[in-house]
Amino acid sequence: MQQKFIITNDGHLRLGRVNMHKDLLKEGDVCIGGGYYEIDYTQNRLILSRESYDFGRPRWDLLHGRLKMPKAYEGMGISYRPDARHAEEMDIGEEAGIEWE
């Protein structure tokens, strides 16, 4: 099991320790990509990275409105790195906007 995330077409970000990204889907969901995550407690950041084997790279451009995030992560910096090591990070709050649930 690994720390994985997905984004649904209605804007929900789902995180969990699962075997497959598809295990994060709920009935009726359509996934628009996913990847892996880690939490940097020292810098209070949630770092999303890479891409899902099941669904590919997150399609941030397909989000309509804000990204819906669990309230438990409110106050953390949230970023996405397409490549776990070398790519420039995208600040999710700036790029997509976040709605806390």
SEDO-242628 format. One record per residue: residue number from 1; residue in three letters; x, y, z of N, C-alpha, C in turn. Coordinates in Angstrom, 3 decimals, decimal comma. Atoms other than C-alpha are relative to their C-alpha. Example, Ala and Ser with C-alpha at 12.3 -4.5 7.8 and 13.67 -1.06 7.14 Angstrom:
2
+-----+--------+----------+----------+----------+----------+----------+----------+----------+----------+----------+
: num : residu :     n_px :     n_py :     n_pz :    ca_px :    ca_py :    ca_pz :     c_px :     c_py :     c_pz :
+-----+--------+----------+----------+----------+----------+----------+----------+----------+----------+----------+
:   1 :    ALA :    0,890 :   -1,190 :    0,000 :   12,300 :   -4,500 :    7,800 :    0,900 :    1,200 :    0,000 :
:   2 :    SER :   -0,820 :   -1,190 :   -0,060 :   13,670 :   -1,060 :    7,140 :   -0,770 :    1,090 :    0,730 :
+-----+--------+----------+----------+----------+----------+----------+----------+----------+----------+----------+
% end
This chain:
101
+-----+--------+----------+----------+----------+----------+----------+----------+----------+----------+----------+
: num : residu :     n_px :     n_py :     n_pz :    ca_px :    ca_py :    ca_pz :     c_px :     c_py :     c_pz :
+-----+--------+----------+----------+----------+----------+----------+----------+----------+----------+----------+
:   1 :    MET :    0,849 :   -1,173 :    0,000 :    0,000 :    0,000 :    0,000 :    0,893 :    1,234 :    0,000 :
:   2 :    GLN :   -0,752 :   -1,232 :    0,107 :    1,193 :    3,464 :   -0,870 :   -0,920 :    1,202 :    0,189 :
:   3 :    GLN :    0,747 :   -1,245 :   -0,165 :    0,135 :    7,058 :   -0,218 :   -0,310 :    0,548 :   -1,383 :
:   4 :    LYS :    0,411 :   -0,401 :    1,340 :   -1,859 :    7,946 :   -3,337 :   -1,132 :    1,017 :    0,079 :
:   5 :    PHE :    1,108 :   -0,942 :    0,086 :   -4,272 :   10,655 :   -4,452 :   -0,618 :   -0,078 :   -1,384 :
:   6 :    ILE :    0,695 :   -0,181 :    1,281 :   -6,844 :   11,192 :   -7,190 :   -0,744 :    1,321 :    0,045 :
:   7 :    ILE :    0,864 :   -1,170 :    0,136 :   -8,814 :   14,170 :   -8,468 :   -1,198 :   -0,442 :   -0,822 :
:   8 :    THR :    1,209 :    0,365 :    0,735 :  -12,414 :   13,703 :   -9,564 :   -0,448 :    1,160 :   -0,881 :
:   9 :    ASN :    0,449 :   -1,044 :    0,933 :  -14,149 :   15,601 :  -12,348 :   -0,821 :    1,087 :    0,688 :
:  10 :    ASP :    0,718 :   -1,055 :   -0,724 :  -16,244 :   17,463 :   -9,751 :    0,902 :    0,727 :    0,994 :
:  11 :    GLY :   -0,966 :   -0,791 :   -0,744 :  -13,053 :   18,721 :   -8,108 :    0,457 :   -0,530 :    1,341 :
:  12 :    HIS :   -0,424 :    0,538 :   -1,294 :  -12,576 :   16,456 :   -5,088 :    1,392 :   -0,606 :   -0,084 :
:  13 :    LEU :   -1,291 :    0,643 :   -0,149 :   -9,065 :   15,532 :   -4,050 :   -0,156 :   -1,058 :    1,079 :
:  14 :    ARG :    0,106 :    1,105 :   -0,963 :   -9,010 :   12,128 :   -2,342 :    1,385 :   -0,572 :    0,239 :
:  15 :    LEU :   -1,295 :    0,534 :   -0,407 :   -5,993 :   10,835 :   -0,424 :   -0,209 :   -1,285 :    0,790 :
:  16 :    GLY :    0,080 :    1,197 :   -0,820 :   -5,326 :    7,447 :    1,088 :    1,157 :   -0,950 :   -0,244 :
:  17 :    ARG :   -0,983 :    1,067 :    0,169 :   -3,023 :    4,515 :    1,598 :   -0,735 :   -1,180 :   -0,634 :
:  18 :    VAL :    0,720 :    1,022 :    0,776 :   -4,219 :    2,111 :   -1,081 :    0,971 :   -0,742 :   -0,917 :
:  19 :    ASN :   -0,797 :    0,733 :    0,984 :   -2,912 :   -0,497 :   -3,511 :   -0,104 :    0,644 :   -1,379 :
:  20 :    MET :    0,248 :   -0,564 :    1,326 :   -4,477 :    1,028 :   -6,625 :   -0,717 :    1,339 :    0,146 :
:  21 :    HIS :    0,672 :   -1,300 :   -0,034 :   -5,581 :    4,596 :   -7,352 :   -1,516 :   -0,158 :   -0,088 :
:  22 :    LYS :    1,440 :    0,199 :    0,162 :   -8,998 :    3,272 :   -8,365 :   -0,688 :   -0,326 :    1,321 :
:  23 :    ASP :    0,579 :    0,291 :   -1,314 :   -9,508 :    2,206 :   -4,727 :   -0,478 :    1,259 :    0,716 :
:  24 :    LEU :    0,427 :   -1,271 :   -0,596 :  -10,014 :    5,913 :   -3,891 :   -1,312 :    0,519 :   -0,591 :
:  25 :    LEU :    1,241 :   -0,447 :    0,653 :  -13,043 :    6,260 :   -6,198 :   -1,226 :   -0,382 :    0,815 :
:  26 :    LYS :    1,323 :    0,301 :   -0,554 :  -16,582 :    6,449 :   -4,867 :   -0,942 :   -0,212 :   -1,174 :
:  27 :    GLU :    0,968 :    0,272 :    1,066 :  -19,627 :    5,342 :   -6,844 :   -0,376 :    1,296 :   -0,723 :
:  28 :    GLY :    0,360 :   -1,150 :    0,811 :  -20,313 :    7,754 :   -9,698 :    1,149 :    0,945 :   -0,317 :
:  29 :    ASP :   -1,158 :   -0,857 :    0,259 :  -16,849 :    9,363 :   -9,642 :    0,566 :   -0,238 :   -1,392 :
:  30 :    VAL :   -0,807 :    0,075 :    1,212 :  -14,956 :   10,108 :  -12,820 :    1,341 :    0,623 :    0,367 :
:  31 :    CYS :   -1,322 :   -0,460 :   -0,405 :  -11,232 :   10,441 :  -12,232 :    0,672 :    0,764 :   -1,142 :
:  32 :    ILE :   -0,742 :   -0,770 :    1,006 :   -9,180 :   13,103 :  -14,037 :    1,497 :    0,010 :    0,332 :
:  33 :    GLY :   -1,420 :    0,173 :   -0,271 :   -5,797 :   11,873 :  -12,818 :    0,314 :   -0,149 :    1,472 :
:  34 :    GLY :   -0,427 :    0,198 :   -1,375 :   -3,827 :   11,207 :   -9,713 :    1,495 :   -0,151 :    0,087 :
:  35 :    GLY :   -1,423 :    0,179 :   -0,224 :   -0,443 :   10,449 :   -8,245 :    0,255 :   -0,447 :    1,425 :
:  36 :    TYR :   -0,441 :    0,387 :   -1,334 :    1,351 :   10,082 :   -4,946 :    0,112 :    1,246 :    0,873 :
:  37 :    TYR :   -0,133 :   -1,156 :   -0,889 :    1,600 :   12,293 :   -1,878 :    0,917 :   -0,323 :    1,162 :
:  38 :    GLU :   -0,756 :    0,095 :   -1,240 :    3,795 :   12,942 :    1,098 :   -0,290 :    1,251 :    0,806 :
:  39 :    ILE :    0,203 :   -1,152 :   -0,882 :    3,475 :   15,234 :    4,073 :    1,346 :    0,380 :    0,589 :
:  40 :    ASP :   -1,218 :   -0,545 :   -0,579 :    6,403 :   17,418 :    5,068 :   -0,436 :    0,750 :    1,264 :
:  41 :    TYR :    0,462 :   -0,592 :   -1,257 :    5,625 :   18,101 :    8,723 :    0,872 :    1,173 :    0,434 :
:  42 :    THR :   -0,912 :   -1,077 :   -0,372 :    8,680 :   20,343 :    9,164 :   -0,425 :    1,314 :   -0,628 :
:  43 :    GLN :    0,400 :   -1,215 :    0,707 :    7,454 :   22,815 :    6,531 :   -1,517 :    0,137 :   -0,110 :
:  44 :    ASN :    1,464 :   -0,023 :    0,007 :    3,736 :   22,065 :    7,060 :   -0,546 :    0,050 :   -1,431 :
:  45 :    ARG :    0,394 :    0,047 :    1,410 :    3,214 :   21,071 :    3,397 :   -0,488 :   -1,378 :   -0,396 :
:  46 :    LEU :    0,467 :    1,212 :    0,661 :    1,296 :   18,466 :    1,449 :    0,563 :    0,058 :   -1,412 :
:  47 :    ILE :   -0,645 :    0,017 :    1,308 :    3,306 :   17,521 :   -1,628 :   -0,600 :   -1,126 :   -0,834 :
:  48 :    LEU :    0,555 :    0,953 :    0,958 :    1,508 :   15,822 :   -4,509 :    1,028 :   -0,157 :   -1,114 :
:  49 :    SER :   -1,011 :    0,180 :    1,041 :    3,687 :   14,273 :   -7,190 :   -0,351 :   -1,149 :   -0,944 :
:  50 :    ARG :    0,001 :    1,057 :    1,007 :    4,066 :   12,054 :  -10,253 :   -1,371 :   -0,214 :   -0,615 :
:  51 :    GLU :    1,271 :    0,289 :    0,659 :    1,136 :   10,309 :  -11,903 :   -0,485 :   -1,395 :    0,345 :
:  52 :    SER :    0,667 :    1,268 :   -0,285 :   -1,295 :    7,450 :  -11,441 :    0,220 :   -0,989 :   -1,138 :
:  53 :    TYR :   -0,066 :    1,050 :    1,018 :   -0,747 :    4,153 :  -13,252 :   -1,384 :   -0,259 :   -0,585 :
:  54 :    ASP :    1,380 :    0,249 :    0,442 :   -4,545 :    3,825 :  -13,466 :   -0,551 :    1,126 :   -0,864 :
:  55 :    PHE :    0,689 :   -1,145 :    0,605 :   -5,498 :    7,365 :  -14,566 :    0,913 :    1,061 :   -0,608 :
:  56 :    GLY :   -0,917 :   -0,975 :    0,563 :   -2,371 :    9,273 :  -15,585 :    0,212 :    1,215 :    0,884 :
:  57 :    ARG :   -0,326 :   -1,245 :   -0,677 :   -1,160 :   12,711 :  -14,598 :   -1,275 :    0,796 :    0,301 :
:  58 :    PRO :    1,179 :   -0,820 :   -0,313 :   -3,664 :   15,036 :  -12,851 :   -0,254 :    1,023 :   -1,096 :
:  59 :    ARG :    0,392 :   -0,957 :    1,042 :   -5,548 :   17,120 :  -15,412 :   -0,577 :    1,236 :    0,672 :
:  60 :    TRP :    0,410 :   -1,206 :   -0,709 :   -5,658 :   20,399 :  -13,483 :   -0,839 :    0,892 :   -0,900 :
:  61 :    ASP :    0,719 :   -0,840 :    0,950 :   -6,955 :   22,086 :  -16,646 :   -1,471 :   -0,391 :   -0,152 :
:  62 :    LEU :    1,394 :    0,444 :    0,100 :  -10,188 :   20,049 :  -16,445 :   -0,838 :    0,357 :    1,228 :
:  63 :    LEU :    0,747 :   -0,407 :   -1,199 :  -11,141 :   21,394 :  -13,009 :   -0,907 :    1,168 :   -0,342 :
:  64 :    HIS :    0,960 :   -1,097 :    0,156 :  -14,244 :   23,548 :  -13,096 :   -0,253 :    0,547 :    1,390 :
:  65 :    GLY :    0,117 :   -0,552 :   -1,347 :  -14,049 :   25,788 :  -10,058 :    1,210 :   -0,390 :    0,823 :
:  66 :    ARG :   -1,105 :    0,236 :   -0,928 :  -11,910 :   25,153 :   -7,021 :    0,180 :   -1,485 :    0,306 :
:  67 :    LEU :   -0,295 :    1,344 :   -0,456 :  -10,240 :   21,976 :   -5,807 :   -0,589 :   -0,162 :    1,393 :
:  68 :    LYS :    0,645 :    0,245 :   -1,300 :  -12,231 :   20,526 :   -2,892 :    0,915 :   -0,904 :    0,831 :
:  69 :    MET :   -0,968 :    0,685 :   -0,856 :   -9,872 :   19,496 :   -0,092 :   -0,587 :   -0,272 :    1,373 :
:  70 :    PRO :    0,418 :    0,258 :   -1,379 :  -10,464 :   17,857 :    3,295 :    0,499 :    1,104 :    0,931 :
:  71 :    LYS :   -0,310 :   -1,080 :   -0,940 :  -10,518 :   20,484 :    6,063 :    1,222 :   -0,326 :    0,866 :
:  72 :    ALA :   -1,149 :    0,409 :   -0,819 :   -7,838 :   18,482 :    7,916 :    1,320 :    0,562 :   -0,522 :
:  73 :    TYR :   -1,234 :   -0,515 :    0,600 :   -5,230 :   19,916 :    5,514 :    0,025 :    1,532 :   -0,090 :
:  74 :    GLU :    0,059 :   -1,457 :    0,048 :   -6,312 :   23,551 :    5,882 :    1,178 :    0,591 :    0,771 :
:  75 :    GLY :   -1,149 :   -0,631 :   -0,623 :   -3,356 :   25,780 :    6,714 :    1,334 :   -0,543 :   -0,512 :
:  76 :    MET :   -1,222 :    0,560 :    0,574 :   -0,838 :   23,565 :    4,906 :    0,238 :    0,594 :   -1,383 :
:  77 :    GLY :   -0,327 :   -0,321 :    1,378 :    0,974 :   24,614 :    1,771 :   -0,231 :   -1,247 :   -0,833 :
:  78 :    ILE :    0,296 :    1,158 :    0,842 :   -0,142 :   22,349 :   -1,073 :    0,576 :    0,235 :   -1,381 :
:  79 :    SER :   -0,644 :   -0,157 :    1,302 :    1,920 :   21,809 :   -4,196 :   -0,007 :   -1,319 :   -0,761 :
:  80 :    TYR :   -0,082 :    1,174 :    0,879 :    2,234 :   19,432 :   -7,134 :    1,300 :    0,052 :   -0,780 :
:  81 :    ARG :   -1,228 :    0,178 :    0,783 :    5,490 :   18,188 :   -8,704 :   -0,252 :   -1,098 :   -1,023 :
:  82 :    PRO :    0,226 :    1,034 :    1,013 :    5,029 :   16,374 :  -12,028 :    1,017 :   -1,137 :    0,085 :
:  83 :    ASP :   -1,074 :    0,973 :   -0,137 :    8,355 :   14,582 :  -11,473 :    0,455 :    0,096 :    1,452 :
:  84 :    ALA :   -0,298 :   -0,008 :   -1,429 :    9,256 :   13,566 :   -7,947 :    1,289 :    0,733 :    0,357 :
:  85 :    ARG :   -1,287 :   -0,582 :   -0,365 :   12,751 :   15,053 :   -8,180 :    0,315 :    1,335 :   -0,657 :
:  86 :    HIS :   -0,604 :   -1,111 :    0,712 :   13,433 :   17,633 :  -10,858 :   -0,954 :    1,083 :   -0,496 :
:  87 :    ALA :    0,922 :   -0,968 :    0,607 :   10,306 :   19,433 :  -12,042 :   -0,345 :    1,122 :    0,976 :
:  88 :    GLU :    0,427 :   -1,147 :   -0,794 :    9,153 :   22,824 :  -10,831 :   -1,355 :   -0,285 :    0,637 :
:  89 :    GLU :    1,256 :    0,221 :   -0,715 :    6,384 :   22,745 :   -8,245 :   -1,056 :    1,010 :   -0,415 :
:  90 :    MET :    1,140 :   -0,863 :    0,252 :    2,946 :   24,152 :   -8,926 :   -0,704 :    0,212 :    1,341 :
:  91 :    ASP :    0,728 :   -0,317 :   -1,230 :    1,272 :   25,922 :   -5,982 :   -1,481 :   -0,180 :   -0,286 :
:  92 :    ILE :    1,401 :    0,342 :    0,280 :   -2,234 :   24,409 :   -5,938 :   -0,939 :    1,122 :    0,416 :
:  93 :    GLY :    0,854 :   -1,094 :   -0,450 :   -3,768 :   27,253 :   -3,937 :   -0,031 :    1,153 :   -0,981 :
:  94 :    GLU :   -0,086 :   -1,092 :    0,975 :   -2,561 :   29,832 :   -6,453 :   -0,611 :   -0,390 :   -1,338 :
:  95 :    GLU :    0,400 :    0,428 :    1,338 :   -3,257 :   27,820 :   -9,608 :   -1,467 :   -0,406 :   -0,083 :
:  96 :    ALA :    1,359 :    0,554 :    0,094 :   -6,524 :   26,026 :   -8,862 :   -0,973 :    0,648 :    0,968 :
:  97 :    GLY :    0,886 :   -0,474 :   -1,048 :   -7,883 :   27,642 :   -5,744 :   -0,503 :   -1,202 :    0,793 :
:  98 :    ILE :    0,397 :    1,123 :   -0,855 :   -9,008 :   25,514 :   -2,818 :   -1,268 :    0,352 :    0,763 :
:  99 :    GLU :    1,207 :   -0,081 :   -0,815 :  -12,366 :   24,972 :   -1,169 :    0,126 :   -1,084 :    1,060 :
: 100 :    TRP :   -0,182 :    0,953 :   -1,105 :  -12,130 :   23,332 :    2,267 :   -1,331 :   -0,617 :    0,384 :
: 101 :    GLU :    1,229 :    0,726 :   -0,371 :  -14,685 :   20,672 :    3,180 :    0,140 :   -0,681 :    1,333 :
+-----+--------+----------+----------+----------+----------+----------+----------+----------+----------+----------+
% end
